[in-house]
Amino acid sequence: MTLDAQIEAVLFWKAEPTSVKKLAAIFEKSEQEIRDAIAVLKTTLQNRGLTLVELENEVTLGTSKDVSTLIEKLTKEELVKDLGKAGLETLSIILYQGPVTRAEIDYIRGVNSQFILRNLLVRGLVDKVENPKDRRSFLYKSSFDLMSHLGISNIADLPDYESVRKNIETFKAAAMADVTDTPADSAATDPLNEKISEN
């Protein structure tokens, strides 16, 4: 598979802006090779439903302006649907653990959460902010609209907030201890290691 096709797959999976430097590290290529492949991908996506969005030194996939009317219609339909179990589960993690990275959400849920997060962002229930510890990733936190819907003025007003937070921290500590106790050669391929270092 060509490098541009692989980059397309990674950008689709990540569903968020990714730096050229990060892509170079993922594929073990030079930044110039990544930029050349991105140029090819941009050309490949012409007259397609997806487009390559570039800003400074980051790239991401977006929908083409030619399908904006359709996307707007689908978005409105999505907004009137129930959140569902997956949405409520993700929202609970963000409420009690936020600000939190997508990698942490994925680990706690045990599945990829990118589409659920996108849904919650569209509804205005969560906000995506820059991660001060790693500018290549983002943090998800509760929005003011969500707090308003819940009728709370402070996150700490959530039911059993302190005990739930404590349980989460205990869970994370136990998970990290398991990783620490794992032999060095197998720890490198441990799913938790990969998820924590992902972003």
C-alpha positions as CSV (number, residue, x, y, z in Angstrom):
1,M,0.0,0.0,0.0
2,T,1.3,3.4,-0.9
3,L,2.3,5.9,1.8
4,D,-0.4,8.4,0.9
5,A,-3.1,5.7,1.3
6,Q,-1.7,4.7,4.7
7,I,-1.7,8.4,5.8
8,E,-5.3,8.6,4.7
9,A,-6.2,5.6,6.8
10,V,-4.4,7.0,9.9
11,L,-6.1,10.4,9.5
12,F,-9.5,8.8,9.1
13,W,-8.9,6.7,12.3
14,K,-7.6,9.6,14.4
15,A,-10.3,12.0,13.2
16,E,-8.4,15.0,14.5
17,P,-5.6,17.2,13.3
18,T,-2.2,15.4,13.2
19,S,1.2,17.0,12.8
20,V,3.6,16.1,10.0
21,K,6.1,15.4,12.7
22,K,3.8,12.8,14.3
23,L,3.1,11.2,11.0
24,A,6.8,11.0,10.2
25,A,7.3,9.2,13.6
26,I,4.4,6.8,12.9
27,F,5.6,5.7,9.5
28,E,9.3,6.1,10.3
29,K,9.8,8.4,7.3
30,S,11.3,11.9,6.9
31,E,9.0,14.9,7.2
32,Q,9.7,15.7,3.5
33,E,8.5,12.2,2.5
34,I,5.3,12.8,4.5
35,R,4.8,16.1,2.9
36,D,5.3,14.6,-0.6
37,A,2.7,11.8,0.3
38,I,0.3,14.4,1.6
39,A,0.5,16.3,-1.7
40,V,-0.3,13.1,-3.6
41,L,-3.2,12.4,-1.2
42,K,-4.6,15.9,-1.7
43,T,-4.6,15.3,-5.4
44,T,-6.2,11.9,-5.1
45,L,-9.1,13.3,-3.0
46,Q,-10.1,15.9,-5.6
47,N,-13.7,15.4,-6.7
48,R,-14.3,13.0,-3.8
49,G,-16.5,13.1,-0.7
50,L,-13.5,13.8,1.5
51,T,-10.9,16.6,1.4
52,L,-7.6,17.2,3.0
53,V,-7.5,20.1,5.4
54,E,-4.2,21.7,6.2
55,L,-3.4,24.3,8.8
56,E,0.2,25.3,9.5
57,N,2.0,22.0,10.2
58,E,-1.1,19.8,10.8
59,V,-3.4,17.9,8.5
60,T,-6.8,16.2,8.9
61,L,-9.6,14.8,6.8
62,G,-12.8,16.8,6.3
63,T,-15.9,16.5,4.1
64,S,-15.9,18.2,0.8
65,K,-17.8,21.5,0.4
66,D,-19.8,19.8,-2.4
67,V,-21.6,17.6,0.1
68,S,-22.1,20.3,2.8
69,T,-25.9,20.4,2.3
70,L,-26.1,16.6,2.8
71,I,-23.8,16.7,5.8
72,E,-25.9,19.5,7.4
73,K,-29.1,17.4,6.9
74,L,-27.5,14.3,8.5
75,T,-26.2,16.4,11.4
76,K,-29.7,17.7,12.1
77,E,-31.1,14.2,12.0
78,E,-28.3,13.0,14.4
79,L,-29.1,15.8,16.9
80,V,-32.6,14.6,17.5
81,K,-31.6,11.0,18.2
82,D,-31.1,9.6,21.6
83,L,-27.5,9.5,22.8
84,G,-27.7,5.7,23.3
85,K,-25.7,3.6,25.7
86,A,-22.3,4.3,24.1
87,G,-22.9,8.1,24.1
88,L,-24.0,8.1,27.8
89,E,-21.0,5.9,28.7
90,T,-18.5,8.3,27.0
91,L,-20.3,11.3,28.5
92,S,-20.0,9.8,32.0
93,I,-16.3,9.3,31.6
94,I,-15.8,12.9,30.4
95,L,-17.9,14.2,33.2
96,Y,-16.1,12.4,36.0
97,Q,-12.6,12.1,34.5
98,G,-12.3,15.2,32.2
99,P,-10.4,16.8,30.8
100,V,-9.4,13.5,29.3
101,T,-7.6,12.3,26.2
102,R,-9.4,10.1,23.6
103,A,-6.8,7.4,24.3
104,E,-7.9,7.3,28.0
105,I,-11.5,7.2,27.0
106,D,-10.8,4.4,24.5
107,Y,-9.0,2.4,27.2
108,I,-11.7,2.8,29.8
109,R,-14.4,1.8,27.3
110,G,-12.4,-0.9,25.6
111,V,-13.4,0.4,22.1
112,N,-12.6,3.2,19.7
113,S,-14.6,6.3,20.7
114,Q,-13.9,8.7,17.8
115,F,-17.4,8.6,16.3
116,I,-19.1,8.9,19.7
117,L,-16.9,11.9,20.5
118,R,-17.7,13.5,17.2
119,N,-21.4,13.1,17.9
120,L,-21.1,14.7,21.4
121,L,-19.0,17.6,19.9
122,V,-21.7,18.2,17.3
123,R,-24.4,18.3,20.0
124,G,-22.3,20.8,22.0
125,L,-22.2,18.5,25.0
126,V,-18.4,18.3,25.2
127,D,-15.6,20.7,24.2
128,K,-12.2,19.8,22.6
129,V,-9.3,21.7,23.9
130,E,-5.5,21.6,23.4
131,N,-3.6,19.3,25.7
132,P,-1.0,21.5,27.6
133,K,1.2,18.4,28.1
134,D,1.2,17.4,24.4
135,R,0.2,19.9,21.7
136,R,-0.2,17.1,19.3
137,S,-3.3,15.8,21.1
138,F,-6.5,17.1,22.6
139,L,-8.5,16.9,25.8
140,Y,-12.2,16.4,26.0
141,K,-14.2,18.2,28.8
142,S,-17.8,18.9,29.7
143,S,-19.3,21.9,28.0
144,F,-21.3,24.7,29.7
145,D,-24.3,23.5,27.7
146,L,-24.0,20.0,29.2
147,M,-23.8,21.5,32.7
148,S,-26.8,23.6,32.0
149,H,-28.8,20.5,30.8
150,L,-27.8,18.7,33.9
151,G,-28.8,21.6,36.1
152,I,-25.4,21.9,37.9
153,S,-23.2,24.9,38.4
154,N,-20.1,22.9,39.2
155,I,-18.8,19.5,38.1
156,A,-18.2,18.6,41.7
157,D,-22.0,18.8,42.2
158,L,-22.4,15.5,40.2
159,P,-23.7,12.5,42.2
160,D,-21.0,10.7,44.2
161,Y,-18.4,12.8,42.3
162,E,-15.5,12.4,44.8
163,S,-16.0,8.6,45.3
164,V,-16.3,8.0,41.5
165,R,-13.2,10.0,40.9
166,K,-11.4,8.1,43.6
167,N,-12.5,4.8,42.0
168,I,-11.3,5.9,38.6
169,E,-7.9,6.9,40.0
170,T,-7.6,3.5,41.8
171,F,-8.5,1.7,38.5
172,K,-5.8,3.7,36.6
173,A,-3.2,3.1,39.3
174,A,-3.9,-0.6,39.2
175,A,-3.6,-0.6,35.4
176,M,-0.3,1.3,35.4
177,A,1.0,-1.1,38.1
178,D,0.2,-4.1,35.8
179,V,2.1,-2.4,33.0
180,T,5.1,-1.7,35.3
181,D,5.1,-5.4,36.4
182,T,5.1,-6.6,32.8
183,P,8.5,-7.8,31.5
184,A,10.2,-5.2,29.4
185,D,10.0,-7.1,26.1
186,S,6.2,-7.7,26.3
187,A,5.5,-4.3,27.9
188,A,6.5,-2.6,24.6
189,T,3.5,-4.3,22.9
190,D,1.0,-4.0,25.8
191,P,-2.3,-2.4,24.6
192,L,-2.3,0.0,27.6
193,N,1.2,1.2,26.8
194,E,0.2,1.8,23.2
195,K,-2.9,3.7,24.1
196,I,-1.3,5.9,26.7
197,S,1.5,6.8,24.4
198,E,-0.7,7.1,21.3
199,N,-1.2,10.9,21.7
